[in-house]
Amino acid sequence: MNKQIIFIAGVHGVGKTTFCDELKGKLALPSYTASNLIKTFNASLEFPDKKIKEIDTNQDALLNSIIHNVEEQKFILDGHFVLFNENGTIQKIPVETFRNLNPSSIILLTEEPQTIYKRLELRGKNSLSINEIKLLQDSEVLYAKKISSLLCTKLYILENDTQKNDFLNTEANYFE
């Protein structure tokens, strides 16, 4: 894929949407979510309980949706490195997906699992325990490091709101 993608990752409820909105405003770039692009390509796909069926098929839909629906050469993409599959087991997004996306940089957002849990509760969309959130986030961090190493792509890991704000006020300038 010949697009310049800034990939923003993290578990559900970590603050990806808020961060992407702020980064989008700062860089004047469009922002897309992987789940919306997947649904655009295949409207029958739903992810109500954060347990995803057919993860590999969904990633093919994501790549096809970017090819057919994203006109911009440079954009922000919000997604995941790992997800719970339909059996409740943590499953890695295929390496090939990231090779095809070929992100120019990766920003992984993390947060205390209790904070994420409270955010999901406030949304009325929490089907995960604090322990599941911790396991998912730990897996996300390990796999993000592996993918960034394989792709030789810069990885930023932002661990809390202070680091996120500092990044937006300093490092984000290098993306312009």
N, C-alpha and C positions, 0 to 999 in steps of 0.2 A: 504494500500500500504506500503510495507516494504522498502521504499527508503528514503534517507535523501535528502530532497529538500530545497534549499534556494530559497524562493519565492521573486522575485523582482517585485513590482507593481508600477503603476502610469498611468496617463492618456497618451494618444497618444501625442508624442512630448516632453515628460518630460525628456528624456535622458536615458531611460531604456537600450537600445542597447549599448550605449557608456559605461554606468556603468557596465553592464553585461560583456562586453568585458574586461574592466579593472579588474573586480573582478575575472573573469575566468583566466586571466593571472597571477594574484597574487596567486590564490589558486590552479592553475593547474587542474581546473574542467571543464567538458563540460558545455555548456550553450545551452538552448533550448528556443524557443519562443512558447507560447501557440498557437498562430495563425498558425504557421508552423506545429506544431504537429497535430492540428485539420485538416489542409489541407492534411497532410500526410495520415491521416485516411480516409478522405473523400475529394478527389480532387475537387469535384464540389462546395465546399464552397468558397465563395469570400467575401471580406469585403471592397469594394472600397470606400464607403462614410462614414466609421466609424459608420454606423448604422447597427446593427447586427440582422439578422433574426435567429429565433430558438436558442436563447441563451442556453436554457437548453439542447437541443440536441447536440449543439456544445461542451458543457462541458462533456457530455458522450463520445463524440468522442475524446476529450482531454485525458480523463482517459484511454480509450482503447488504444490510440496511445502510451501513456507512457508505458503501460503494454507490448505492442507488439513491440515497436520501440526503447525504451530507455533501453540499456543493463546496463548502469552504476548504481551503488547503490547510488552514491552521485552526485548531479548535481545542476545547477542553472536553474531556470525556470522563465521566464519573462512573466507576464500576467497582469490581471486586477481584481479588486474587483467589479466594476460596469461598465456597458457599455450603450450606447444608443441603444435601440431596434429599430426595423424597423419603429416604429411610432414616433421615436424621444423622447421617454420617457426613463428616466434613470431606468435601471433594474439591480438589484443585481445578481451577480453570486450565484447560490444556495449554501447554507451553506453546504449541503452534498458534493459538489465538494471539498470544503476545508477540510472537515472531511476525505474524501478519499485521498486527496493529503497529508494530515497531515504534512505540512511543518515544518521543524526543526527550522526555523526562517523566519521572514518576514521583508523585507526592502521596505518601501514605499517611493518613490521619489516624491517630490512636487517641484513646481516652481511658480513664478509669472505668472498668466494667460497670460499677455501681452508677456512675453518671450516665452511661449509655442506657442502662436498664431504666433509670428514671425518665430519660427522654422518650424512650419507646412507650413507657407507661402513660406519659402525658399525651402521646399521640393516639392512645388506645389501640396500638398496633403491636403490643409486645407478646410474642409467643415464645420468647427465649428466657432462660434463667440467667442469672449472673454468671454461673459457672459456664454455661454454653457460650455466652458472650466472650468470656475470657479465653476459652478454648479456640473459638473462631478467630479472635483477634490475634492470639499468639501464633496460630497457623498462618494468618494473613501476613504477619511480620516476617516469619521465616521464609515463606514462599516469595514475598516481594523481594527480599534480599537475593534469593536464588535467581529469580527472573531478571532483576537488574544486572546481576553479574553475568548471566548468560547473554544478555543483549548488549552488555557494556553501556548501560543507560544510567544516568545519574538518578539516584534515589534520595529523596528527602523524607525523613520520618519526623512528623510533627506530633508531639506527645500530649499536648494540651492546648487550651485556648490561647494562652500566652505565646506559645511557640507559633501557633497559627497566625496570630496577629503580627508577631515580629516578622515572620516570613512575608506576609502580605505587604508590610511596610519597608522591607529591605530587599530580600532575595527575589521577589516577584519582578522587580525592575529588570532583571537579567533576561526575562522571557520576552520582553518587548521587541 
